[in-house]
Amino acid sequence: MKDIGNLQTLAYAISARMVRATSATMDQDIMDSLAETGAHLQADRVGLVSVNEGSPIAKVILAWYSEGTTRVSYETDIAELFPWGYELMVRRCQIHSIPKLSDFPPQGRVDLKTHESIGTKTILSIPLMIGGKVRHILAVHATRAERDWSGEIVPVVRMIGDMFVNALQRRESEIVLLTVLNRLNLAADSARIGIWEYFPESAHFWVTNKVREHFGFPPDLHVSLEEVLKRIHPDDRDNASNALFKLINSTGVESVEYRVIDHGDSTRWLLSRGRVVDNCPQGPPRPMGVTVDITARKKLELQLRAKVEEIEGLKRQLEQENEYLRNEAAIQEDQNEVLGTCEKMRTVMRQVHQVSKTGSTVLLTGETGTGKGLIAQTIHRLSDRAKRPMIQVNCAALPGALVESELFGREKGAFTGALSRQKGRFEIADGSTLFLDEIAEMSFETQAKLLRVLQDGEFERLGSSQTIKVDVRLIAATNRDLEEEVQSGRFRRDLYYRLNVFPIFVPPLRERVEDIPQLVWEFVGEFGERMGKKMRRISTRDMNVLQSYPWPGNIRELRNVIEHSLIVSQGDTLEVQRMSLNRPAMDESKSLEEVERDYIQFILKTTKGRIKGARGAASILKMNPSTLYSRMRKLGISGETA
């Protein structure tokens, strides 16, 4: 845990560095970060590689090598030299992790030979995506000794790689904006310009047709200074007039920008630049110059200024998110769970796709351990707010007195122990999604304040009278029956109606038996990679046991059972041992009727005697309740003794 903590600390430092990086310093900042990452992981070769699905050629953008480490080519045909890795990472978007070269599968023999030729002993290559496509790979190699880069290390390394890619994208955007600005300036300089000459003694101008077009003068108008100033915007007249008289008494070049009134209330921007020229022997030197329409450039400047302000706002927002992520560093979300493909889960996913982009409030219900948090993450990921992280709060994990402070923030001195000002989760989630898990545990007082946020989108921090407005999409989850909580007076009826806009029931695992094999193999792969074990088979008997067990702890319990089984299993066959503690003992000397009686009693015990309903024994046994009652009477089973 110390190593992962240090790596997370390094990730936060790299995040801050990438935020501060400029276009000029970015390459060096990334190189420094690659070096620090390599040193922390005891790696010898760390590089950021650019790839394209349409081309087999990969280019090393930046790379760090420890002293004496073999360097790789700047351009490499990875489809030829690393065909298995290319398919895994670029085509299938999967992480390429090989703790030791002997772990290469048979189909990776070409990759194995290439890595042997460059001295690699341990490989961790993470594909980094932009717009749903793999555009970069963060490659980490050890050449001196084998290393263990698995488990919690991988998501942190991926996060570091994403920081590099985001920084490079930001620089590319800045370059594009600067290029557009330069091109517009070049076009303006190359365009037709208006030429003018001013006669101070008569206060009138000689102008070309282009100047007349700029100011809207008719062809036969005598252009006087008065006529020019009349067409200049009132707020700019003094500035333009002063610039002209300054030019008369100057020996250098003078310029001025101003607005002219076009048609009605519309305006255009002009730039006039000139100097005094002595081109008339019979008279005094006179100012001459040019006028250019710079309306397009001015609009771009305003857009760039707005963009800069937006970037500054995003930087401040990123700093707030980094602060949240540091505070939540101990919470590791498991991204390897699967949702399942049974009909009930397909129904859930149809609901998820229907509601994800609407921004409506969602209420997730279902037993503990069914994956409501993963459903919330999926809704957020498919929404228009996915570019920002989803903020989550487990209401059951916080003391009642702190829930309000965590949600709405506090001012310094708001209560005893409040030594500093703190933003709440609603402020941090502004523009994103807030997931409130176990919402039924929230106090009645906090429920009232939450209702106001849902109704008006505003609240006050504890200890403050200043109203804060936010745009937050709320997803709530509970394993309780909120209607019963409302009837019992433990939950506000008006809040329940506000939350119950789009309810989604996540079915328990016992109602999705057909998903169990898929889940089992997913967990086997996850824990097998972490433990260095490869399971190839599960006996039919054990799989039947897994599918017949009612799973009161749902997916969370199944996950624990598979992890335990993988620990105790030898060879390549998964041995499901822990389940024997939870299922009724089978006596081969018993009759079929006795076995049936025992099994029904076992199921009734797990449902605490409940027969009807979604969680009742009849549903688990896939029987009509009346049929089950009839069978119980025949076998001598009473509901009271079950």
PyMOL commands that set and color helices and strands:
alter all, ss='L'
color gray80, all
select helices_A, chain A and resi 2-20+26-41+78-81+83-91+101-103+106-117+153-190+209-215+225-231+234-248+295-327+343-356+372-382+395-397+400-408+425-428+439-441+444-456+482-487+493-499+509-511+513-531+540-548+554-568+578-581+592-606+617-621+625-635
alter helices_A, ss='H'
color red, helices_A
select strands_A, chain A and resi 45-52+55-65+75-77+96-98+122-130+133-142+194-199+204-207+254-261+267-277+286-293+362-365+391-394+433-437+458-460+467-469+473-478+502-505+537-538+573-574
alter strands_A, ss='S'
color yellow, strands_A
deselect
rebuild
show_as cartoon
